[in-house]
Amino acid sequence: MNFLRTLTLRQLQIFVVAARHLSYARAAEELHLTPPAVSMQLKQLEDNVGLPLFERMGRGVALTGAGELLVHHALRILGEIKDAEANLQALQGAESGQLSVGLVSTAKYFMPRLLAKFAQAHPGVEVQFSVGSRASLIQKLQDNAVDLAVMGRVPAEIDAHAEPMATHPYVLIAPAEHPLRGARGFDLHELRHETFLLREEGSGSRRVAEDMFKNHLFKPLRTIDMGSNETIKQAVMAGMGVALISLHTLPLELKGGEVSVLEVIGTPIERTWYVVHMNAKRLLPAGQQFRSFLLDSASASLRQEFGVYVAAG
């Protein structure tokens, strides 16, 4: 297979964007191309590879087995080129270059503010961030698609370096007028008749909730799985149940008094935010500076914003 002789970086870039969106039209919009131009480039790539990379699924497309294989190689190739460019830019020092940061979904509520502070102090550094599940961030770290990632658990399954940057409290929230609002230090079993709203299987928040149930020898009367923190918050405000959720996802709801934080014994449950990079990754000056910025600033920033809401018990 000699497709590398005719392969172009532009084809790989278009392929990666199309694979992320699973839509030629959305890929064309992001790349400022026409859908026929995207389709033509991908057709040429498939001809070069000799295998179909996409298959039609209703109105959309899905990656074939060959497409799934090629997308990881494409990400690594583009990542290496990005590193080469960044290494050359690094000769100009830490005040220039590009930086790519991955965030688990829970971190998207506070990390943009920290990113903005860093960008204001270092205007020559172009900071990009992407939000995804823990599994997708681990894959992006392996594919060299992000320089650093912020997540709530050490990714022991990969060869990565993880450093604690801030405490990460989980609190039990209920509707604003819940009967136990304001009650001090009561047992979790007082909520035995409540519906508990949980994140999906495999999420870090789901694991924290299940550990809490186990530690309290508690079995909820009823649970409902939900796919995002936003859905859970809206459901709690609507009176559907209670939820154990990251305090850092609640700035607007707490300021507006839209939910109550229940002072259940054993809460807040303290976890840790980590900043992570692959051990094989050579962080350039901009990346090293951003890492140091998070380690120095994140804890104090979060404590200043959320400390007042942490239950005394």
C-alpha positions as semicolon CSV with decimal commas, in nm:
position;residue;x (nm);y (nm);z (nm)
1;M;0,000;0,000;0,000
2;N;0,177;0,312;-0,130
3;F;-0,085;0,574;-0,051
4;L;0,166;0,779;0,151
5;R;0,322;0,892;-0,176
6;T;0,005;1,078;-0,275
7;L;-0,138;1,153;0,070
8;T;-0,160;1,523;0,160
9;L;-0,175;1,688;0,499
10;R;-0,484;1,877;0,384
11;Q;-0,661;1,546;0,325
12;L;-0,567;1,431;0,674
13;Q;-0,689;1,757;0,827
14;I;-1,023;1,731;0,645
15;F;-1,053;1,364;0,737
16;V;-0,995;1,429;1,108
17;V;-1,256;1,708;1,118
18;A;-1,510;1,497;0,926
19;A;-1,443;1,203;1,159
20;R;-1,504;1,425;1,463
21;H;-1,835;1,563;1,334
22;L;-1,944;1,255;1,135
23;S;-2,090;1,506;0,894
24;Y;-1,942;1,641;0,570
25;A;-2,157;1,954;0,597
26;R;-2,039;2,039;0,950
27;A;-1,679;1,965;0,853
28;A;-1,715;2,199;0,555
29;E;-1,855;2,471;0,783
30;E;-1,564;2,443;1,029
31;L;-1,304;2,436;0,752
32;H;-1,468;2,715;0,548
33;L;-1,506;2,486;0,249
34;T;-1,803;2,369;0,045
35;P;-1,946;2,021;0,114
36;P;-1,856;1,905;-0,241
37;A;-1,493;2,011;-0,180
38;V;-1,484;1,809;0,143
39;S;-1,644;1,512;-0,030
40;M;-1,391;1,528;-0,315
41;Q;-1,091;1,541;-0,083
42;L;-1,220;1,247;0,122
43;K;-1,293;1,049;-0,195
44;Q;-0,934;1,106;-0,309
45;L;-0,809;0,993;0,032
46;E;-1,020;0,676;0,015
47;D;-0,888;0,609;-0,338
48;N;-0,532;0,649;-0,210
49;V;-0,593;0,421;0,088
50;G;-0,783;0,168;-0,120
51;L;-1,048;0,119;0,149
52;P;-1,370;0,301;0,241
53;L;-1,325;0,528;0,544
54;F;-1,688;0,632;0,590
55;E;-2,019;0,456;0,540
56;R;-2,362;0,610;0,508
57;M;-2,587;0,578;0,816
58;G;-2,927;0,733;0,744
59;R;-2,865;1,104;0,691
60;G;-2,518;1,093;0,847
61;V;-2,198;0,894;0,813
62;A;-2,002;0,659;1,038
63;L;-1,638;0,554;1,037
64;T;-1,557;0,212;0,895
65;G;-1,300;-0,010;1,061
66;A;-1,033;0,135;0,832
67;G;-1,151;0,486;0,920
68;E;-1,129;0,414;1,294
69;L;-0,772;0,291;1,245
70;L;-0,661;0,578;1,025
71;V;-0,806;0,855;1,243
72;H;-0,569;0,774;1,532
73;H;-0,267;0,770;1,299
74;A;-0,384;1,094;1,138
75;L;-0,415;1,262;1,477
76;R;-0,064;1,152;1,570
77;I;0,080;1,274;1,239
78;L;-0,090;1,613;1,271
79;G;0,014;1,629;1,637
80;E;0,378;1,569;1,547
81;I;0,363;1,844;1,286
82;K;0,204;2,075;1,543
83;D;0,485;1,988;1,785
84;A;0,747;2,059;1,522
85;E;0,592;2,400;1,457
86;A;0,564;2,468;1,829
87;N;0,928;2,365;1,888
88;L;1,039;2,615;1,629
89;Q;0,816;2,882;1,784
90;A;0,958;2,793;2,126
91;L;1,290;2,936;2,014
92;Q;1,115;3,270;2,057
93;G;1,043;3,191;2,424
94;A;0,738;3,117;2,641
95;E;0,544;3,422;2,525
96;S;0,450;3,275;2,189
97;G;0,321;2,952;2,041
98;Q;0,010;2,737;2,059
99;L;-0,130;2,538;2,349
100;S;-0,404;2,274;2,333
101;V;-0,586;2,180;2,655
102;G;-0,847;1,906;2,705
103;L;-1,113;1,933;2,976
104;V;-1,352;1,679;3,120
105;S;-1,707;1,811;3,100
106;T;-1,726;1,904;3,469
107;A;-1,417;2,128;3,435
108;K;-1,577;2,340;3,163
109;Y;-1,758;2,542;3,431
110;F;-1,443;2,699;3,574
111;M;-1,147;2,631;3,342
112;P;-1,241;2,890;3,075
113;R;-1,198;3,165;3,335
114;L;-0,852;3,037;3,422
115;L;-0,766;3,004;3,055
116;A;-0,878;3,362;3,001
117;K;-0,657;3,488;3,286
118;F;-0,359;3,305;3,140
119;A;-0,431;3,437;2,790
120;Q;-0,454;3,794;2,920
121;A;-0,115;3,760;3,089
122;H;0,038;3,588;2,784
123;P;-0,128;3,738;2,475
124;G;0,128;3,583;2,242
125;V;0,019;3,228;2,333
126;E;-0,278;3,092;2,139
127;V;-0,476;2,872;2,382
128;Q;-0,727;2,622;2,244
129;F;-0,940;2,390;2,455
130;S;-1,174;2,102;2,389
131;V;-1,429;1,938;2,617
132;G;-1,500;1,565;2,628
133;S;-1,546;1,257;2,839
134;R;-1,262;1,115;3,042
135;A;-1,219;0,833;2,790
136;S;-1,200;1,075;2,497
137;L;-0,940;1,288;2,677
138;I;-0,725;0,985;2,748
139;Q;-0,740;0,901;2,378
140;K;-0,650;1,260;2,285
141;L;-0,351;1,249;2,518
142;Q;-0,235;0,925;2,356
143;D;-0,292;1,067;2,008
144;N;-0,094;1,382;2,094
145;A;-0,407;1,582;2,008
146;V;-0,383;1,782;2,333
147;D;-0,078;1,901;2,525
148;L;-0,239;1,896;2,869
149;A;-0,565;1,770;3,016
150;V;-0,760;1,858;3,329
151;M;-0,952;1,570;3,488
152;G;-1,075;1,442;3,821
153;R;-0,896;1,107;3,837
154;V;-0,538;1,002;3,770
155;P;-0,540;0,813;3,436
156;A;-0,353;0,507;3,559
157;E;-0,428;0,321;3,236
158;I;-0,180;0,533;3,035
159;D;0,182;0,641;3,085
160;A;0,101;0,992;3,201
161;H;0,217;1,240;3,463
162;A;-0,064;1,376;3,681
163;E;-0,025;1,657;3,936
164;P;-0,291;1,772;4,185
165;M;-0,391;2,132;4,116
166;A;-0,696;2,191;4,339
167;T;-0,948;2,023;4,566
168;H;-1,272;1,914;4,400
169;P;-1,570;1,894;4,641
170;Y;-1,892;1,709;4,561
171;V;-2,210;1,824;4,736
172;L;-2,565;1,695;4,761
173;I;-2,813;1,934;4,606
174;A;-3,191;1,944;4,629
175;P;-3,470;2,178;4,513
176;A;-3,454;2,526;4,664
177;E;-3,744;2,463;4,905
178;H;-3,648;2,110;5,012
179;P;-3,773;2,024;5,366
180;L;-3,418;1,950;5,484
181;R;-3,277;2,276;5,357
182;G;-3,085;2,432;5,644
183;A;-3,083;2,112;5,854
184;R;-2,742;2,059;6,010
185;G;-2,543;1,736;5,986
186;F;-2,811;1,475;5,913
187;D;-2,760;1,117;5,798
188;L;-2,786;1,017;5,431
189;H;-3,060;0,768;5,528
190;E;-3,291;1,066;5,586
191;L;-3,305;1,081;5,205
192;R;-3,407;0,716;5,166
193;H;-3,736;0,809;4,999
194;E;-3,575;1,044;4,746
195;T;-3,498;0,981;4,380
196;F;-3,125;1,018;4,315
197;L;-3,025;1,165;3,978
198;L;-2,699;1,014;3,855
199;R;-2,458;1,068;3,567
200;E;-2,417;0,790;3,313
201;E;-2,223;0,469;3,379
202;G;-1,848;0,519;3,353
203;S;-1,844;0,887;3,445
204;G;-1,633;1,012;3,735
205;S;-1,934;1,172;3,904
206;R;-2,125;0,843;3,889
207;R;-1,833;0,667;4,057
208;V;-1,822;0,923;4,342
209;A;-2,197;0,878;4,402
210;E;-2,172;0,498;4,405
211;D;-1,881;0,514;4,650
212;M;-2,089;0,739;4,876
213;F;-2,379;0,489;4,873
214;K;-2,139;0,206;4,955
215;N;-1,968;0,393;5,238
216;H;-2,305;0,483;5,397
217;L;-2,453;0,132;5,343
218;F;-2,728;0,313;5,156
219;K;-2,945;0,201;4,866
220;P;-3,155;0,470;4,695
221;L;-3,523;0,398;4,655
222;R;-3,498;0,505;4,292
223;T;-3,228;0,634;4,056
224;I;-3,246;0,803;3,717
225;D;-2,948;0,820;3,483
226;M;-2,882;1,149;3,304
227;G;-2,624;1,237;3,043
228;S;-2,497;1,574;3,162
229;N;-2,455;1,800;3,463
230;E;-2,686;2,055;3,301
231;T;-2,968;1,800;3,274
232;I;-2,920;1,698;3,636
233;K;-2,929;2,057;3,759
234;Q;-3,243;2,135;3,565
235;A;-3,407;1,817;3,695
236;V;-3,321;1,904;4,056
237;M;-3,462;2,255;4,015
238;A;-3,779;2,100;3,871
239;G;-3,821;1,884;4,182
240;M;-3,741;1,547;4,022
241;G;-3,495;1,445;4,292
242;V;-3,160;1,510;4,457
243;A;-2,807;1,469;4,322
244;L;-2,446;1,445;4,426
245;I;-2,268;1,686;4,194
246;S;-1,944;1,879;4,168
247;L;-1,964;2,210;4,355
248;H;-1,770;2,365;4,069
249;T;-2,062;2,313;3,828
250;L;-2,298;2,530;4,037
251;P;-2,184;2,896;4,033
252;L;-2,500;3,039;3,877
253;E;-2,747;2,814;4,058
254;L;-2,595;2,887;4,399
255;K;-2,575;3,261;4,344
256;G;-2,937;3,263;4,229
257;G;-3,060;3,042;4,515
258;E;-3,206;2,795;4,266
259;V;-3,084;2,484;4,451
260;S;-3,012;2,394;4,812
261;V;-2,689;2,234;4,932
262;L;-2,783;1,969;5,189
263;E;-2,549;1,927;5,485
264;V;-2,542;1,547;5,487
265;I;-2,286;1,392;5,720
266;G;-1,975;1,303;5,520
267;T;-2,021;1,578;5,263
268;P;-1,870;1,764;5,091
269;I;-1,681;1,468;4,945
270;E;-1,335;1,591;4,863
271;R;-1,176;1,481;4,538
272;T;-0,889;1,634;4,344
273;W;-0,845;1,807;4,010
274;Y;-0,535;1,695;3,819
275;V;-0,339;1,849;3,534
276;V;-0,209;1,569;3,315
277;H;0,034;1,521;3,029
278;M;0,194;1,216;2,872
279;N;0,534;1,125;3,012
280;A;0,667;1,107;2,657
281;K;0,537;1,458;2,586
282;R;0,799;1,733;2,590
283;L;0,614;2,037;2,713
284;L;0,728;2,351;2,539
285;P;0,784;2,675;2,734
286;A;0,424;2,792;2,686
287;G;0,293;2,455;2,809
288;Q;0,529;2,455;3,106
289;Q;0,420;2,805;3,196
290;F;0,051;2,717;3,172
291;R;0,104;2,405;3,385
292;S;0,280;2,617;3,649
293;F;0,001;2,874;3,629
294;L;-0,262;2,608;3,706
295;L;-0,061;2,457;3,990
296;D;-0,005;2,802;4,143
297;S;-0,343;2,967;4,079
298;A;-0,626;2,715;4,037
299;S;-0,668;2,622;4,403
300;A;-0,686;2,979;4,532
301;S;-0,917;3,085;4,247
302;L;-1,165;2,804;4,312
303;R;-1,152;2,852;4,688
304;Q;-1,225;3,223;4,649
305;E;-1,525;3,158;4,423
306;F;-1,679;2,852;4,589
307;G;-1,548;2,839;4,948
308;V;-1,847;3,027;5,088
309;Y;-2,080;2,749;4,967
310;V;-1,897;2,457;5,128
311;A;-2,114;2,320;5,409
312;A;-1,970;2,360;5,756
313;G;-2,051;2,001;5,845
